[in-house]
Amino acid sequence: MTSLQDILYGVSIRSVQGNLLTEPKDLQIDSRKIVSGSCFIAIKGVQADGHQFIEKAVAAGAGSVIAEVLPAELKEGVVYVQVADSSVAAGVMASNFYGQPSSKLKLVGVTGTNGKTTVATLLYKLFTSLGYDCGLISTVNNVIAGEVIEATHTTPDAIQLQALLKRMVDKGCRYAFMEVSSHAIHQNRIAGLEFAGGMFTNITHDHLDYHKTFDEYIRVKKKFFDELPASAFAISNLDDKRGMVMLQNTVASKQYYSLRSMAEFKGKILENGLTGLLMTINDQEVHFRLIGEFNAYNLLAVYGAAVNLGEDKQEVLECLSKLSGAEGRFDYQVSPVDKIIGIVDYAHTPDALLNVLKTIKQLKQGEEKVITVVGCGGDRDKTKRPIMGQVACEFSDKAIFTSDNPRSEDPEAILRDMEADLNSAARRKYISIADRRQAIRTAFSLAMPGDIILVAGKGHEHYQEIKGVKHHFNDKEEMERVIRELGR
């Protein structure tokens, strides 16, 4: 076991009450998980302030308490440490507790609004196919050298994160690839991590329920790159108007990828169809199984990271050409009888929905109609709802507004928000069906042979959250069921 003094190495400490040579059994930020000998770290969270639970943690057996503000009464025999920022302290302490695992493998973080999951997953698949044991931390799942662990958040809390990385190191992983969400950056969940590289995909309208303003959202994303070490690489999308801003203050090695400008990693799309992408990357012509311009950007980013990690360029392209993307990302099937193309995609922001619908337009062979089934999540950024409605109507022949994860909100109220700013032309194109299962069935009932149906918003999710309860629901399963039942 490690002493509290060693675990606190690198933490900004303001005062200490008690003996730092005590050896904590574990680290906890949840007072409900305290056992005898635990070290409780009180963090001011979004939902609750851990400082309110210090007394409860001590009563449950915590031998040490880390906090920004110490309680008025200190219990004898318990070590109390006042720190400048307990959320930062949690990450640094967890890193020390688990033996600084991120320094024992190469950790690459991917941030941006759209594409994080696909880029991180492709990197994991690529380096696995290159013969390495790797780890993946993503929205869809966490993977340790092939062992799948279901994910509950885009980024686990600081202690869970270090524990995951320790398991990866113990399993012999050489690399780990992780999505880095704006929430994780803002809440210091990535404090104490040593990154070998950071990647930026793009930034668009999202999470304003949390960050309040778009400028704040950009600032938080940028903070990830500002804090990268000089030994790391930083790769950004030059075609995104904030792509250069993201890297302007980083000391890491700056590189860019682009489809439209000269860059270290330059791509050009030659063909884009249901069979995949034919494109050049740095003048090398390659066919990829992935579809759409947005995936061309994802492939460029992955190629750039692999080159920075020292892999052979030709071998990287050969391996990438054989890979499929992440679950629920432009996941399509063709109905056996009527050849209706059904696409499931996680697009849950206006920009992501626009990208998918533009890609579908490029795939059209003739006069096929595009029917979009889309909703917006409850208890989340309300300002994007009318924009989602506008995008769905403008770029589809028919739009069906439906429930996503309404959570605690009334589904009908969410639908009204989506309908709010539609013009007269858009209003003739849409219908609202709150029941998502019925909405998908209606889309297939309306479709003619060869038409294209997009079911957007949930992607890989296997549940629908209604009034705080998660019910099993999977868009791809529903689509398959409807095709069978309607004989399409």
C-alpha positions in Angstrom: 0.0 0.0 0.0 1.0 3.6 -0.6 1.1 6.4 2.1 -1.2 9.4 1.8 1.9 11.5 1.6 3.0 9.7 -1.6 -0.5 9.8 -3.0 -0.7 13.6 -2.5 2.5 14.1 -4.5 1.9 17.0 -7.0 -1.3 18.2 -5.3 -1.6 21.9 -4.2 -2.0 21.5 -0.5 -3.1 24.4 1.8 -3.2 22.7 5.2 -2.9 19.3 6.9 -4.4 18.0 10.1 -3.1 14.5 11.1 -0.5 12.0 10.0 0.2 11.8 6.2 2.0 8.4 6.6 -1.4 6.7 6.9 -2.1 4.3 4.1 -5.6 4.6 2.5 -7.3 1.5 1.4 -8.9 3.2 -1.6 -9.9 6.6 -3.0 -13.6 7.5 -3.2 -15.5 10.6 -4.3 -18.9 8.9 -3.5 -19.6 8.8 0.2 -21.9 5.8 -0.3 -18.9 3.7 -1.4 -16.8 4.4 1.7 -15.4 1.4 3.6 -13.1 1.4 6.7 -9.8 3.1 5.7 -11.0 4.8 2.6 -9.8 8.3 1.6 -12.8 10.5 0.8 -12.3 13.3 -1.7 -15.0 16.0 -1.4 -15.7 17.5 -4.9 -18.1 20.3 -5.8 -20.1 18.5 -8.5 -22.8 19.6 -10.9 -25.6 17.8 -9.0 -24.2 17.8 -5.4 -21.3 19.2 -3.3 -19.2 16.4 -1.8 -18.4 18.7 1.1 -21.9 18.1 2.4 -21.1 14.4 2.8 -17.8 14.6 4.7 -19.5 13.8 8.1 -21.3 10.8 6.5 -18.0 9.5 4.9 -16.2 9.8 8.3 -19.1 8.0 10.0 -18.8 5.2 7.4 -15.1 4.7 8.2 -13.1 7.1 6.1 -9.6 7.4 7.5 -8.7 10.6 5.6 -10.6 13.5 4.0 -9.5 15.7 1.1 -11.5 18.9 0.7 -11.3 22.6 -0.3 -13.1 23.6 2.9 -12.5 21.6 6.0 -15.5 21.0 8.4 -15.7 23.0 11.6 -15.3 19.9 13.7 -12.5 17.5 13.0 -12.8 13.9 14.2 -9.8 12.6 16.2 -7.9 9.9 14.3 -9.0 11.1 10.9 -6.5 12.9 8.6 -7.9 16.1 7.0 -6.1 17.8 4.0 -7.2 21.1 2.6 -6.4 21.5 -1.1 -6.7 24.3 -3.6 -9.0 22.3 -6.0 -10.3 18.8 -5.0 -11.4 17.9 -8.5 -7.8 18.3 -9.7 -6.5 16.6 -6.6 -8.7 13.6 -7.3 -7.1 13.0 -10.7 -3.5 13.6 -9.5 -4.0 11.4 -6.4 -5.7 8.6 -8.4 -2.7 8.6 -10.8 -0.3 8.3 -7.9 -2.4 5.6 -6.2 -2.5 3.5 -9.3 1.2 3.9 -10.2 0.8 6.7 -12.8 -0.5 4.3 -15.5 -0.8 6.9 -18.3 3.0 7.2 -18.2 3.4 3.5 -18.9 1.5 3.5 -22.2 0.9 6.0 -25.0 -2.4 7.7 -24.3 -4.2 9.6 -27.1 -7.2 11.9 -26.4 -9.8 12.8 -29.0 -12.0 15.8 -28.5 -14.6 17.8 -30.6 -18.3 17.8 -31.1 -18.7 15.1 -33.7 -16.5 12.2 -34.7 -14.8 11.5 -31.3 -16.2 7.9 -31.0 -15.4 7.0 -34.6 -11.8 8.3 -34.4 -11.1 6.7 -31.1 -12.7 3.4 -32.2 -10.8 3.4 -35.5 -7.5 4.0 -33.7 -8.2 1.1 -31.4 -9.1 -1.2 -34.3 -6.1 0.0 -36.3 -3.5 -0.5 -33.6 -5.1 -3.8 -32.7 -4.8 -4.9 -36.3 -1.2 -3.7 -36.3 -0.5 -6.3 -33.6 -0.6 -4.2 -30.4 -2.7 -4.8 -27.2 -4.7 -1.6 -26.8 -7.3 0.1 -24.6 -10.3 2.1 -25.7 -12.4 4.5 -23.6 -15.4 5.7 -25.5 -19.1 6.5 -25.4 -20.1 3.1 -26.8 -17.9 1.0 -24.5 -14.5 0.6 -22.8 -12.2 -2.1 -24.1 -9.1 -3.6 -22.5 -7.1 -5.8 -25.0 -10.4 -7.2 -26.4 -12.3 -7.4 -23.1 -15.4 -5.2 -23.4 -16.6 -3.1 -20.5 -19.9 -1.2 -21.0 -19.5 2.6 -20.7 -21.8 4.8 -18.6 -20.3 8.2 -19.4 -18.2 9.5 -22.3 -15.4 9.8 -19.8 -15.4 8.0 -16.5 -14.6 9.9 -13.3 -11.0 10.7 -12.5 -10.6 7.6 -10.2 -12.4 5.2 -12.5 -10.3 6.5 -15.4 -7.0 5.8 -13.6 -8.2 2.4 -12.5 -9.1 1.5 -16.1 -5.7 2.6 -17.3 -4.0 0.6 -14.6 -5.9 -2.5 -15.8 -4.8 -1.7 -19.3 -1.1 -1.5 -18.2 -1.5 -4.8 -16.3 -2.9 -6.4 -19.4 0.2 -5.3 -21.4 -1.5 -2.5 -23.4 1.0 -0.3 -25.3 -1.6 2.2 -26.4 -4.9 3.7 -25.1 -7.3 5.8 -27.1 -10.0 7.8 -25.4 -12.8 10.3 -26.1 -12.3 13.5 -24.1 -15.6 15.2 -23.6 -16.0 18.9 -22.7 -17.7 17.8 -19.4 -14.6 15.7 -18.6 -12.2 18.7 -19.3 -14.3 21.2 -17.4 -14.7 18.9 -14.4 -11.0 18.0 -14.3 -11.7 14.3 -14.8 -8.6 14.2 -17.0 -6.3 15.8 -14.4 -3.3 13.6 -13.6 -3.2 12.0 -17.1 -0.1 12.1 -19.3 -1.1 12.4 -23.0 1.1 11.3 -25.8 -1.2 13.1 -28.2 -4.4 15.1 -28.6 -6.8 15.4 -31.6 -9.5 17.9 -32.5 -12.3 16.8 -34.9 -14.6 19.9 -35.1 -16.8 22.1 -32.9 -20.5 22.8 -33.4 -23.6 23.6 -31.4 -23.8 21.2 -28.4 -24.0 21.0 -24.6 -25.0 24.6 -24.2 -27.3 23.4 -21.4 -24.1 22.8 -19.5 -21.6 25.4 -20.8 -24.2 28.1 -21.3 -22.4 29.9 -24.1 -20.6 28.7 -27.3 -17.5 30.7 -26.4 -17.3 28.9 -23.1 -17.7 25.5 -24.9 -14.8 26.5 -27.2 -12.6 27.6 -24.3 -13.1 24.3 -22.5 -12.2 22.3 -25.5 -9.1 24.4 -26.1 -8.0 23.9 -22.5 -7.2 20.3 -23.4 -4.7 21.4 -26.0 -3.3 24.2 -23.8 -2.3 21.7 -21.2 -0.7 19.1 -23.5 3.1 18.6 -22.8 5.8 19.6 -25.3 6.5 15.9 -25.8 3.0 15.3 -27.2 1.5 15.8 -30.7 -1.6 17.9 -31.4 -3.6 17.3 -34.6 -6.4 19.5 -35.6 -9.0 19.8 -38.5 -7.8 22.8 -40.6 -11.1 22.9 -42.4 -13.0 23.7 -39.2 -13.0 27.5 -38.6 -11.8 26.9 -35.0 -9.2 24.3 -36.0 -6.2 26.7 -35.7 -7.6 28.5 -32.6 -7.6 25.1 -30.8 -3.8 24.8 -31.1 -2.8 28.4 -30.9 -1.4 28.2 -27.4 -0.3 24.6 -27.2 3.4 23.7 -26.7 2.8 20.3 -28.3 3.9 19.6 -31.9 1.2 21.1 -34.1 -0.1 19.4 -37.2 -3.3 19.6 -39.3 -5.4 17.5 -41.6 -7.6 18.9 -44.4 -9.7 18.1 -47.5 -9.6 21.7 -48.8 -6.2 23.2 -47.9 -2.5 22.2 -47.8 -1.8 20.4 -44.6 0.5 17.7 -43.2 -2.3 15.2 -43.8 -4.1 16.1 -47.0 -7.0 14.2 -48.4 -9.2 14.3 -51.5 -12.4 12.4 -52.1 -12.5 10.7 -55.6 -15.7 8.6 -55.1 -18.3 8.5 -52.3 -20.9 5.7 -52.5 -22.6 2.9 -50.6 -19.5 0.7 -51.3 -17.3 3.2 -49.4 -14.9 6.1 -50.0 -12.2 6.2 -52.7 -9.8 8.9 -51.7 -6.2 10.0 -51.8 -4.3 10.6 -48.5 -1.0 12.5 -49.2 -1.3 11.4 -52.9 -1.8 7.7 -52.0 -5.0 6.4 -53.5 -7.0 4.1 -51.1 -10.5 2.6 -51.0 -12.1 2.6 -47.5 -15.2 0.8 -46.3 -16.5 3.9 -44.5 -19.0 6.3 -46.2 -19.3 10.0 -46.3 -17.2 13.2 -46.2 -17.3 13.3 -42.4 -15.6 9.9 -42.4 -13.0 11.1 -44.8 -12.0 13.6 -42.1 -12.1 10.9 -39.4 -9.7 8.7 -41.6 -7.3 11.6 -42.1 -7.2 12.2 -38.3 -6.5 8.6 -37.6 -3.8 8.4 -40.2 -2.2 11.5 -38.8 -2.1 10.0 -35.3 -0.7 6.7 -36.5 2.1 8.5 -38.3 2.9 10.5 -35.2 3.0 7.3 -33.2 5.7 6.0 -35.5 3.8 3.5 -37.7 4.6 2.7 -41.3 2.4 4.9 -43.6 1.7 2.2 -46.2 0.8 -0.4 -43.5 -1.5 2.0 -41.8 -3.4 2.7 -45.0 -3.7 -1.0 -45.8 -5.1 -1.7 -42.4 -7.4 1.3 -42.4 -8.9 0.2 -45.8 -10.3 -2.9 -44.2 -11.9 -1.4 -41.1 -15.5 -0.6 -40.3 -16.5 2.3 -38.1 -18.2 2.5 -34.6 -21.5 0.9 -33.8 -24.5 3.2 -34.6 -22.5 5.6 -36.8 -24.0 5.5 -40.4 -24.9 1.9 -39.7 -27.0 0.9 -42.8 -28.9 -2.1 -44.1 -30.9 -2.7 -47.3 -34.4 -4.3 -47.1 -34.5 -7.6 -49.0 -37.7 -7.0 -51.0 -38.1 -3.3 -51.7 -34.4 -2.3 -51.4 -35.2 0.4 -49.0 -32.0 1.7 -47.4 -32.3 2.1 -43.6 -29.6 4.1 -41.8 -29.1 4.4 -38.1 -26.9 7.2 -36.9 -26.0 8.8 -33.6 -26.4 12.3 -35.1 -27.9 14.3 -32.2 -26.6 17.8 -33.0 -27.7 20.1 -35.9 -24.3 19.9 -37.5 -24.1 16.1 -37.2 -27.6 15.7 -38.7 -26.7 18.0 -41.5 -23.6 16.1 -42.3 -25.4 12.8 -42.4 -28.2 14.1 -44.6 -25.7 15.7 -47.0 -23.9 12.4 -47.2 -27.2 10.7 -48.0 -27.9 13.2 -50.8 -24.6 12.3 -52.3 -25.5 8.6 -52.2 -28.8 9.1 -54.1 -28.9 7.5 -57.5 -32.0 9.2 -58.8 -35.4 10.2 -57.5 -35.4 8.3 -54.2 -37.1 10.0 -51.3 -35.3 10.7 -48.0 -37.4 10.1 -44.8 -35.8 11.3 -41.6 -36.9 10.1 -38.1 -35.4 12.4 -35.5 -35.9 13.6 -31.9 -34.2 15.6 -29.2 -33.2 14.5 -25.8 -35.0 15.8 -22.7 -33.2 17.7 -19.9 -30.6 18.9 -22.4 -29.8 21.9 -24.5 -33.2 23.2 -25.7 -31.8 25.8 -28.1 -30.8 23.2 -30.6 -34.3 21.7 -30.9 -35.8 24.1 -33.4 -32.6 24.0 -35.5 -32.7 20.1 -35.5 -36.3 20.4 -36.8 -35.3 22.9 -39.5 -32.4 20.8 -40.7 -34.5 17.6 -40.8 -37.2 19.3 -42.9 -34.9 21.2 -45.3 -32.8 18.2 -46.2 -35.4 15.5 -46.2 -38.5 14.8 -48.4 -40.4 13.8 -45.2 -39.5 14.3 -41.6 -41.0 12.5 -38.6 -40.3 14.1 -35.3 -40.4 11.7 -32.4 -39.0 11.0 -28.9 -35.3 10.4 -28.3 -34.6 10.1 -24.6 -37.2 12.4 -23.1 -35.9 11.7 -19.6 -38.0 13.8 -17.1 -39.5 16.0 -19.8 -42.9 15.6 -21.5 -42.2 14.2 -25.0 -44.9 16.4 -26.6 -43.3 19.5 -25.2 -40.0 18.5 -26.8 -41.8 18.0 -30.1 -43.4 21.5 -29.9 -39.9 23.0 -29.4 -38.7 21.2 -32.5 -41.7 22.5 -34.5 -41.4 26.1 -33.2 -39.4 27.8 -36.0 -40.5 25.8 -39.0 -41.5 27.9 -42.1 -44.6 27.1 -44.1 -42.7 24.8 -46.6 -41.2 22.8 -43.7 -44.6 22.5 -42.0 -45.9 20.6 -45.0 -43.0 18.1 -44.8 -43.2 16.9 -41.2 -45.4 14.9 -38.9 -45.0 14.3 -35.1 -45.3 10.8 -33.6 -44.1 10.8 -30.0 -43.8 6.9 -29.9 -40.4 6.2 -31.4 -41.4 2.6 -32.3 -44.5 3.8 -34.2 -42.4 6.6 -35.8 -40.0 4.1 -37.3 -42.9 1.9 -38.5 -44.6 4.9 -40.1 -41.4 5.8 -42.0 -41.2 2.3 -43.6 -45.0 2.4 -44.3 -44.5 5.7 -46.2 -41.4 4.6 -48.1 -41.5 3.5 -51.7 -39.0 0.9 -53.1 -35.5 2.3 -53.1 -36.2 5.2 -50.7 -33.7 6.1 -47.9 -34.8 6.2 -44.2 -32.6 7.8 -41.6 -33.3 7.1 -38.0 -31.1 9.7 -36.1 -30.2 10.5 -32.6 -29.6 7.3 -30.6 -27.2 5.3 -32.7 -25.5 2.7 -30.5 -27.8 3.2 -27.5 -29.8 0.1 -26.4 -32.3 2.0 -24.3 -34.8 4.8 -24.1 -34.9 6.8 -20.9 -38.4 7.9 -19.9 -39.3 9.5 -16.5 -35.9 8.3 -15.1 -36.4 4.7 -16.2 -34.3 3.1 -19.0 -36.3 0.8 -21.2 -34.7 -1.5 -23.8 -34.9 0.1 -27.2 -32.5 -0.2 -30.1 -33.1 1.6 -33.4 -31.4 -1.0 -35.5 -33.4 -3.8 -33.9 -36.7 -1.9 -34.5 -35.8 -1.2 -38.1 -35.1 -5.0 -38.7 -38.4 -5.9 -36.9 -40.4 -3.5 -39.1 -38.8 -4.7 -42.3 -39.7 -8.3 -41.4 -43.3 -7.5 -40.3 -44.1 -5.3 -43.3 -42.3 -7.6 -45.7 -40.3 -4.8 -47.2 
